[in-house]
């Protein structure tokens, strides 16, 4: 029986090894099954105005890529991306205040969070120019950081970003009878992010509306989505309005793409697309067109 068990286990391991090799290695195999790569902490705590921020920077080169996680997430959310991107340039992840190893703070705004990051980078000796990558709520933080430090920015990558200001203007007017439902859903998300991240959301959303990103190279990755209760023409009109709103952020400088095969967590489902977007922005900055 022991020999039979050994043969069965060996056969399963061999089949697994073949499958992993077939899809391109362990990271690709895990991504194909929606499993994020394990995060191995290599960072340190950096003092920020009497508090501590966990910062993990790897690789060498310029520009420095900053990875902003979604609501409630920390540095580990980028485990499928960080090391691959760090093979060609400097890449930093961090835990926002109250997340992971970073000290909590009271109610604050997106701008306060972006200021925390900039101070942490300065105190750790990390210099720009920067490419900022933001997933979900991290996209809102990334927009604020980019606008506040425009002179240091080389590019911005929005990964299925939380864009309540865009949704309200571009999407809601096209929803017809579904509009009240979507407005209530968005209000619920506003309340959720405010509670989870201790954010003053009305002030933060006003900051988003005021953020000026014109002239900045921007990459946009969005998960494909549609509303089954609306007809094809309406769904196409909504997608066109979303694309136009993104492109209006920085006319002539926005590259928009759908992340086919991915859900909301594109950096887990399709890390290759995120890494490619980072590489395009880094290459453009090095070529002097960032």
Secondary structure, DSSP 8 states (H G I E B T S, - for coil): -HHHHHHHHHHHHHHHHHHHHHTTSHHHHHHHTT---------EEEEETTEEEEEEEES--SSEEEEE--TT--GGGGTTTHHHHHTTS-EEEE--TTSTTS---SSB-HHHHHHHHHHHHHHTT----EEEEEETHHHHHHHHHHHHTGGGEEEEEEES---HHHIIIIIGGG-GGGHHHHHHHHHHHHHHHHHHTTB-HHHHHHHHHH---TT--EEEEE-----TTS-HHHHHHHHHHHHHHHHHHTTT-EEEEE-TT--S-HHHH-HHHHHHHHHHHHHHHHTT--
